[in-house]
Amino acid sequence: MPRAIWSGSISFGLIYIPVKLYSAVSEKSVRFNQIDRRNGARIRQRKVNAETGEEVPAEDIVKGFELAKGSYVLMSEADLATIAPEGNGMMDLDCFVELDDIDPIYFDGAYHVMPEKAAKPYALLVRAMEESRKVAIARFVMRSKQYIAVMRPKDGALLMSMLVYEDEINPAADLDELADLAKVTIDDRELAMAGQLVESLTQDWNPERYHDEYRERVLDLIDQKAAGKELVTELPAGPDASKVVDLIAALEASVAAAKASRVRHPTAADADNDAGADNADNDAGADNDDAAEPAARPRRRAVKKSA
């Protein structure tokens, strides 16, 4: 059973909805410890004084903000407590906006927002947001830090994504490379070929297609070494950066490769099998003059999911 990382109440006008937050994502990574190869012992880090080299006890460690090289303003926990944001356990819904109005660059972490013995008002909020097709901007304090987040309905519940603040965004305009793009000219043929490549690679989003291949290789490598297998590793050769590429030729080759890949894809084979089955049915029907003409199959229309 997952453990809640925060509990409080959503403030929706004069309505208060007790809720709990659960992490919606569990990052999977391979964690290594630092080991002394000579005897296999763990490496431990100590907090030492940079001048004396002596270990410093926890009660003598304070925070310091560096004003200039070697000059610090010291801050104790008591100092910071005087200006800490009020953690009243409230999640205030500041306003409602269109989800498309929020650039994805602001998103940072996802959490399930679940009701705590308040099913009716919670369900009412979810339904109202679904009907209005709006998302909520929330403010709250967790672990002495003030957050803003966007809350949206998903699968009958509320999903919350943390948002970074505006002054935490590094704009592309600050990067020198952006100026080079203004000098680029693109002709119609190049644009048409690039458009064909995009079209040939377009498909429905399927997150199950993607997985962390490197993590899987690391785990496999660990298993092999744990079993005592001796490994001979060859580093793959990187691309030749000095090679001059003909852009049009590369686009044409890419389009051809993408089309060939689609033909080999299992879904393409399934489509061919379905088409063959339909042709067989039609042939069988043609032999029977008394049989009723089969109704045409309705076309499947793509349905765009709302936020």
VEXBALUM-893347 format. One record per atom (N, C-alpha, C, O): residue in three letters; x, y, z. Coordinates in steps of 0.05 Angstrom, whole numbers, plus 5000, padded with zeros to 4 digits. Layout:
residues N
ALAXYZ...
***
This chain:
residues 307
MET501749765000MET500050005000MET501850255000MET503450295018PRO501550424979PRO503150674979PRO502650845003PRO500450855014ARG504650995011ARG504351175034ARG503951455024ARG505251545005ALA502151605037ALA501651885030ALA504052055038ALA505252015059ILE504752245021ILE507052415027ILE506152685038ILE507752845048TRP503552745037TRP502452995048TRP499452955052TRP498152815037SER498353085072SER495453085077SER494653355085SER496053505099GLY492253435076GLY491253705082GLY488453725070GLY487053525068SER487653965062SER484954015051SER485154195028SER486554395028ILE483554135007ILE483254314984ILE481254524992ILE479054465002SER481954784988SER480155004993SER478855084966SER480155204949PHE476355014963PHE474855064938PHE472555254945PHE470355164953GLY473055514944GLY471055704953GLY470855674984GLY472755694998LEU468455624993LEU467955585022LEU467755285028LEU466955205050ILE468455115008ILE468454825012ILE471254725018ILE473154805004TYR471554555038TYR474154435045TYR473954135041TYR472253995052ILE475854035025ILE475853755018ILE478453625029ILE480553675017PRO478353465050PRO480753325060PRO481853135039PRO480352975027VAL484453155034VAL485752995014VAL488452895023VAL489652995043LYS489552705008LYS492252605012LYS493652604985LYS492452564965LEU496352644986LEU497952634962LEU499552374961LEU500752294981TYR499452244938TYR501052004933TYR502752044908TYR501752164889SER505251964909SER506951994885SER505751834862SER505051604865ALA505551964839ALA504551824815ALA506651694798ALA506151554779VAL509151744806VAL511451644790VAL513451514809VAL514151634830SER514351274803SER516551144817SER518951114798SER518950944781GLU520851294802GLU523151284784GLU524851034790GLU525450964813LYS525550894769LYS527050644772LYS529950684762LYS530350734738SER531750674780SER534550704773SER536250504788SER535350404809VAL538550454778VAL540450264791VAL542250424808VAL543750594799ARG542250374834ARG543850524853ARG546350364861ARG546250124868PHE548550494859PHE551150374867PHE552150504892PHE551850744897ASN553550344909ASN555050444932ASN557950474924ASN558950334907GLN559350664937GLN562250684933GLN563650484951GLN563250474975ILE565450324938ILE566750104952ILE569850134948ILE570750214927ASP571250074969ASP574150054968ASP574849794955ASP574349574966ARG576049804931ARG576549554916ARG578549374929ARG578749144923ARG580149494948ARG582249334961ARG581149124980ARG582248904982ASN579049194995ASN577949005014ASN574848985013ASN573648835029GLY573549124994GLY570649104990GLY569049245011GLY566649205013ALA570249425027ALA568849575047ALA567449825036ALA568449935016ARG565249905048ARG563850145040ARG565450395045ARG567050405064ILE565150585028ILE566450845032ILE564451025047ILE562151055039ARG565351155068ARG563651335083ARG564651615081ARG567051665081GLN562851805080GLN563552085078GLN563252215106GLN561352165120ARG565152385112ARG565152525138ARG565052825133ARG566152915113LYS563652965150LYS563553255149LYS565853375165LYS565953355190VAL567853485151VAL570253585164VAL570553885159VAL569653995140ASN572054005178ASN572754285175ASN574854315153ASN576854185154ALA574254495134ALA576054525111ALA578854625119ALA580754585105GLU579054765142GLU581654875151GLU583154685169GLU585554645165THR581754555188THR583154385207THR583154095199THR584853945208GLY581154015182GLY580953735175GLY579553565196GLY579253325193GLU578653695218GLU577353545240GLU574353515233GLU573153685220GLU573253295243GLU570353235238GLU568753435255GLU569353485278VAL566553535243VAL564853735257VAL562253605266VAL560953485250PRO561653625292PRO559153515302PRO556653655290PRO556853895284ALA554453515288ALA552053625276ALA551053885289ALA550054065275GLU551353905316GLU550354145330GLU551954395323GLU550954615329ASP554254365312ASP555854595305ASP555654675275ASP557154855266ILE553954535260ILE553754595232ILE551254775227ILE549054715235VAL551755005214VAL549655195208VAL549755245177VAL551655175164LYS547655375168LYS547555445139LYS548955715135LYS548855885152GLY550255735111GLY551555985105GLY551056055075GLY551355885058PHE550456315070PHE550056415043PHE552556575036PHE553256765050GLU553856495014GLU556356625006GLU555856884991GLU554656894969LEU556657115003LEU556357374991LEU558657424972LEU558257534950ALA561057354980ALA563457384964ALA565257154971ALA564656994989LYS567357114956LYS569156884960LYS570156884989LYS571657054998GLY569256675004GLY570056635032GLY568556805052GLY569156785076SER566556965043SER564957125061SER562157025062SER560757025041TYR561156955085TYR558556825088TYR556756975108TYR557757085127VAL554156965102VAL552157045122VAL551156785134VAL550056615120LEU551456755161LEU550656515174LEU547756525182LEU546756725192MET546256295177MET543456285184MET542956035200MET543755815192SER541656065223SER540955835239SER538155735232SER536655875218GLU537355505242GLU534655405237GLU532655595250GLU530455625239ALA533355715273ALA531555895286ALA531056145269ALA528856255268ASP533256245256ASP532956475238ASP530956415215ASP529256575210LEU531356185203LEU529656115180LEU526756065189LEU524856105174ALA526355965214ALA523655905224ALA521956165226ALA519556145224THR523256395229THR521756645233THR520356725206THR518456885207ILE521456635183ILE520356715158ILE519156475142ILE518556505119ALA518956245155ALA517956005141ALA515056055132ALA513556175147PRO514255955109PRO511555975100PRO509655835118PRO510255625130GLU507255945121GLU505255815139GLU504355555127GLU503155545105GLY504855335142GLY503955075133GLY501355005147GLY501354835165ASN499155125138ASN496555085151ASN495054845141ASN492754795148GLY496354685123GLY495154445113GLY492954505092GLY491354325086MET492954745081MET490954815061MET492154825033MET494454915029MET490754715014MET491454734986MET489454914973MET487254834966ASP490155164969ASP488355364958ASP488255354928ASP490255364915LEU485755334917LEU485455334888LEU485255634880LEU483255764884ASP487455724869ASP487756014863ASP486056094840ASP484756304841CYS485955934818CYS484355994795CYS484055754778CYS485355544783PHE482455774757PHE482155554737PHE482955654710PHE482155884702VAL484355494695VAL485455584669VAL485155354649VAL484355134656GLU485755414623GLU485855204603GLU488555064605GLU490655194608LEU488554804603LEU491054644605LEU492954714583LEU495354724587ASP491854764559ASP493554834536ASP495055094539ASP496955154525ASP494155264558ASP495455524563ASP498055494579ASP499555684580ILE498555254590ILE500855214607ILE502955074590ILE502554844581ASP505255194586ASP507455074571ASP508554834587ASP508954864611PRO508954604575PRO509954364589PRO512654414603PRO513354254621ILE514054624596ILE516654674609ILE516254724639ILE518254694654TYR513854804647TYR513354864675TYR512854614693TYR512954634717PHE512254394680PHE511454154695PHE513854024709PHE516054004698ASP513453924734ASP515653804749ASP514553614770ASP513953694793GLY514153364763GLY513253164782GLY510153134783GLY508753334780ALA509152894786ALA506352834786ALA505452694811ALA506852524822TYR503052754821TYR501952634845TYR498952584843TYR497552744830HIS498052364854HIS495252304856HIS494152454881HIS495252444902VAL491852594876VAL490552734898VAL488052564905VAL486152554889MET487952444929MET485752264936MET484152374960MET485352494978PRO481552324959PRO479952434982PRO480352275007PRO480952035006GLU480052415030GLU480252285056GLU477652315070GLU477152515084LYS475852115067LYS473252125079LYS471652365070LYS470152485086ALA471852435044ALA470352665033ALA469752605004ALA470252774987ALA468552374999ALA468052284972ALA466152474956ALA466752534933LYS464052564969LYS462052724954LYS463152994944LYS462953044920PRO464253164962PRO465353414951PRO467653374932PRO468053534914TYR469253164936TYR471453104918TYR470453034891TYR471353144871ALA468452854890ALA467252774864ALA465953014850ALA465953034826LEU464753194866LEU463453424854LEU465553604841LEU465053704819LEU467853644854LEU469953804842LEU471053684816LEU471453814796VAL471453414817VAL472453274793VAL470453314770VAL471253374748ARG467953274776ARG465853284755ARG465653574744ARG465353614720ALA465853774761ALA465654054752ALA467954124734ALA467654264715MET470354024741MET472654074724MET472553924698MET473354034677GLU471453684698GLU471053534673GLU469053684655GLU469553704631GLU466853784666GLU464853914650GLU465854174639GLU465254244616SER467454324655SER468454584646SER470954564629SER471754754616ARG472154324629ARG474654274614ARG476854474623ARG478354584607LYS476954514649LYS478854694661LYS480654544681LYS479854334691VAL482954664686VAL484754554707VAL485154764728VAL484755004723ALA485854684752ALA486154864775ALA489054924780ALA490754744779ILE489655174787ILE492355254796ILE492155264827ILE490555414838ALA493855104840ALA493755084869ALA496255184882ALA498455174870ARG495955294906ARG498255374923ARG498155224949ARG495955194961PHE500355124958PHE500454994984PHE503354974994PHE505255014979VAL503654905020VAL506254875032VAL506654585040VAL504954465052MET508954475032MET509654205040MET512654205048MET514354285033ARG513054095072ARG515854085083ARG517254355082ARG519554375072SER515954555092SER517054825095SER517754955068SER519255145067LYS516554855046LYS517054985020LYS514355045007LYS512454885008GLN514255274994GLN511755364982GLN511655264953GLN513655304938TYR509455144945TYR509255034918TYR506855154903TYR504855244915ILE507055164876ILE504655194860ILE504454944843ILE506454814836ALA502054874836ALA501554624821ALA499054654804ALA497354824809VAL498954484783VAL496554474767VAL495154214773VAL496353994773MET492554224778MET490953994785MET488853954763MET487454134755ARG488753704753ARG486953644731ARG485453384735ARG486553204748PRO483053354724PRO481653104727PRO482852894708PRO483452954685LYS483052644717LYS484052424701LYS482952164712LYS483452094735ASP481552024695ASP480451764702ASP478751774727ASP478851594744GLY477151984729GLY475352014752GLY476552104778GLY475152124798ALA479152174777ALA480452274801ALA482052524794ALA481852624771LEU483552634813LEU485152874809LEU488052804807LEU489152664824LEU489352904787LEU492252864784LEU493553144786LEU492753334772MET495653164802MET496953424806MET499853414796MET501253224801SER500653624781SER503353644772SER504553904784SER503354114782MET506853874797MET508154104808MET509054294785MET509554194763LEU509154554791LEU510054744771LEU512454894781LEU512654954805VAL514354944764VAL516655114771VAL515755404768VAL513855464754TYR517155574782TYR516455864781TYR517655984756TYR519555884744GLU516556214748GLU517356344724GLU520356414724GLU521756384704ASP521356504747ASP524256584748ASP526156344749ASP528556374751GLU525056094749GLU526655854749GLU527055754720GLU528655564716ILE525655874701ILE525955794673ILE528355924660ILE528756164663ASN529955764646ASN532255874631ASN531355914602ASN531055724587PRO530856164594PRO529756214567PRO531756154545PRO534156194549ALA530756054523ALA532555994500ALA533856244489ALA535956224477ALA532556474494ALA533656724483ALA536356784495ALA537856944484ASP537056664518ASP539656714531ASP541856554518ASP544156594525LEU541156374500LEU543156194488LEU544156314462LEU542656394445ASP546856314459ASP548056434435ASP547256284409ASP547056414388GLU546856024412GLU546255874388GLU543655954374GLU543255904350LEU541856084389LEU539256164377LEU539656364355LEU538056374336ALA541756534358ALA542156734337ALA542856614310ALA542256724289ASP544156374311ASP544856244286ASP542456154270ASP542556144245LEU540256094283LEU537856004269LEU536656224252LEU535356164231ALA537056474260ALA535856694244ALA537256714217ALA536056834198LYS539556604214LYS541056624189LYS540456394170LYS541356394147VAL538956194179VAL538455954163VAL536356004143VAL534256124149THR536755904118THR534655914097THR533955624090THR535655454087ILE531355574087ILE530355304081ILE528655324055ILE526755484054ASP529355164035ASP527855174010ASP525354994012ASP525154824030ASP523655023992ASP521054873992ASP521554573991ASP520054414003ARG523554483976ARG524054193972ARG524854073999ARG523953864006GLU526654214013GLU527554114039GLU525254094059GLU525053894073LEU523554294059LEU521354304077LEU519354074070LEU518253954088ALA518854034044ALA517053824036ALA518053544044ALA516553384054MET520653504040MET521853244048MET521753204078MET521152984087ALA522253414093ALA522153394122ALA519253334131ALA518853184150GLY517353464117GLY514553404124GLY513753124118GLY512252994133GLN514853004096GLN514252724090GLN515452544111GLN514252344118LEU517852614121LEU519052444142LEU517452454167LEU517052244180VAL516452694175VAL514752714198VAL512252544195VAL511452404213GLU511052564171GLU508552414166GLU509052114167GLU507451964178SER511252024156SER511851744155SER512451624183SER512151384187LEU513351794201LEU513951714228LEU511651764248LEU511951704272THR509451874238THR507251944256THR505651694263THR504951534245GLN504951664289GLN503351434298GLN502051514325GLN502651724336ASP500251344334ASP498951394360ASP501051364382ASP502751184381TRP500751534403TRP502551514426TRP502051264442TRP499751214450ASN504151104446ASN503950864461ASN506350844481ASN508450764473PRO505850924506PRO508150934525PRO509350664531PRO511650644539GLU507850444526GLU508950184532GLU511150104512GLU512649914517ARG511450254490ARG513650194471ARG516350274483ARG518450164474TYR516350454502TYR518850564511TYR519650464539TYR517950444557HIS522150394543HIS523050304569HIS526050374570HIS527350434550ASP527050374594ASP529850454599ASP531750224592ASP532350054608GLU532650234567GLU534350014557GLU537050014571GLU538149794576TYR538050244578TYR540650244591TYR540450114619TYR542249964627ARG538250174634ARG537950054660ARG537749754658ARG538849604674GLU536349664637GLU536049374634GLU538749244627GLU539349024637ARG540449384611ARG543149284605ARG544849274630ARG546549094634VAL544549484647VAL546149494672VAL545449264690VAL547149124701LEU542849204693LEU541948984710LEU542848714699LEU543648544714ASP542748694672ASP543748444660ASP546748414664ASP547748194670LEU548248634663LEU551048624667LEU551748544696LEU553548394701ILE550148654715ILE550448574743ILE550048284747ILE551548144761ASP547948174735ASP547247884737ASP549547714726ASP550347514738GLN550747804703GLN552847644691GLN555347654709GLN556647444713LYS556047884720LYS558347904737LYS557947754763LYS559847634774ALA555447764774ALA554847614798ALA555147314794ALA555747164813ALA554647224769ALA554846944763ALA557746864756ALA558246624750GLY559547054758GLY562446994753GLY563246994724GLY565446894717LYS561547104706LYS562247104678LYS564247334672LYS563947554681GLU566347264657GLU568347454649GLU567347604624GLU566447474605LEU567447864624LEU566348024602LEU568548164587LEU570448274599VAL568248174561VAL570048324544VAL568448544531VAL566548484516THR569048784537THR567349014528THR568749164506THR571149234509GLU567349214485GLU568249384463GLU566549634462GLU564149624460LEU567849864464LEU566350114462LEU565450164434LEU567050144415PRO562850234430PRO561850284403PRO563050544392PRO563550734406ALA563550544366ALA564650774352ALA562450984349ALA560250924342GLY563151234355GLY561251454353GLY561051544324GLY562651464307PRO559051714318PRO558751814291PRO561051994283PRO562352124300ASP561652004257ASP563852164247ASP562852444243ASP561352504224ALA563552624261ALA562652904261ALA563753054237ALA562653264229SER565952964226SER567253114204SER566053054177SER566653184157LYS564352854176LYS563152774150LYS560952974142LYS559253034158VAL561153074117VAL559253264107VAL556753104096VAL557152924079VAL554353174105VAL551953034098VAL550353194078VAL549853434083ASP549453064056ASP547653194037ASP544853184050ASP543752964053LEU543753414057LEU541253424072LEU538953294057LEU537453134068ILE538653354031ILE536453244015ILE536752944013ILE534852794016ALA539252844008ALA539652554005ALA539052414032ALA537952204032ALA539852544054ALA539352424080ALA536352414086ALA535352224097LEU534852624078LEU531952624082LEU530552414065LEU528852264075GLU531452384040GLU530252184022GLU530751904033GLU528951734033ALA533151854042ALA533851594054ALA532251544079ALA531451314084SER531851754095SER530351724120SER527451654115SER526351484128VAL526251794095VAL523451734088VAL523151444078VAL521351304086ALA525051364061ALA524851084051ALA525150884073ALA523750684074ALA527050934092ALA527450744114ALA524950744132ALA524250524142ALA523750974137ALA521350984154ALA519050834141ALA517550694155LYS518650864115LYS516550714101LYS517050414102LYS515150264106ALA519550334098ALA520150054099ALA519749934127ALA518849714130SER520350094147SER519950004175SER517049974181SER516249784195ARG515350144170ARG512450114174ARG511349864161ARG509549734172VAL512349794138VAL511449544125VAL512149304141VAL510649114143ARG514549314155ARG515349084171ARG514149084198ARG514248884212HIS512749304206HIS511649324233HIS509349124237HIS507849084218PRO509048994260PRO506848804264PRO504148904259PRO502448764249THR503649164264THR500949274259THR500349284230THR498049254222ALA502349324214ALA501949314185ALA501149034175ALA499449004158ALA502448834187ALA501848554180ALA498948494188ALA497548354173ASP498148594212ASP495348544221ASP493448674201ASP491348564195ALA494148914192ALA492349054173ALA492048894147ALA489848874136ASP494348784138ASP494248624113ASP492548374117ASP491048304099ASN492848244141ASN491248014146ASN488248074147ASN486647924137ASP487548314159ASP484748394160ASP483648444132ASP481448364125ALA485448574115ALA484548624088ALA484148364072ALA482248344057GLY485948164077GLY485647914063GLY483147764072GLY481747644055ALA482447784097ALA480047654107ALA477547784095ALA475647644088ASP477648054092ASP475348194080ASP475048104051ASP472748064042ASN477248084036ASN477047994009ASN475947714006ASN474347653989ALA476747534025ALA475747264024ALA472747264029ALA471347114017ASP471847434048ASP469047444054ASP467447544029ASP465347434023ASN468647744016ASN467247853992ASN467147643970ASN465047613957ASP469247483967ASP469247283946ASP467147063952ASP465746973934ALA466946993978ALA465046793985ALA462246893981ALA460446743972GLY461847153986GLY459147263983GLY458447283953GLY456047253946ALA460447323936ALA459847343907ALA458847083896ALA457347083876ASP459646853908ASP458746593898ASP455846543905ASP454646363893ASN454746673924ASN452046633933ASN450246873925ASN450347073938ASP448746843903ASP447247063892ASP444947133911ASP444147373912ASP443946943927ASP441646993945ASP442447133971ASP440747233985ALA445147133976ALA445947244002ALA445547554002ALA445947683982ALA444747654025ALA444447944028ALA447148084027ALA449147974036GLU447148314015GLU449648464013GLU450548554041GLU448948684055PRO452948494049PRO453848574076PRO454048874079PRO454749014061ALA453348964103ALA453549244108ALA456449334110ALA458149184118ALA456949574101ALA459649674101ALA460549724130ALA459049804147ARG463149664135ARG464149704162ARG464450004167ARG465450154150PRO463550094191PRO463850374197PRO466850434201PRO468350274212ARG467650674192ARG470450754196ARG470850834225ARG469150964237ARG473150754235ARG473850844262ARG474851124262ARG476651194246ARG473751294279ARG474651564279ARG476351614305ARG475551524327ALA478551744301ALA480251804324ALA478751994343ALA477852204334VAL478751934368VAL477452104388VAL479552244404VAL481252104416LYS479552504404LYS481552654419LYS480752674448LYS478652764455LYS482452564465LYS481852564493LYS482152844505LYS484052994499SER480252914522SER480453174535SER482453154557SER483252944567ALA483453394566ALA485453394587ALA484253314613ALA485653304634
***
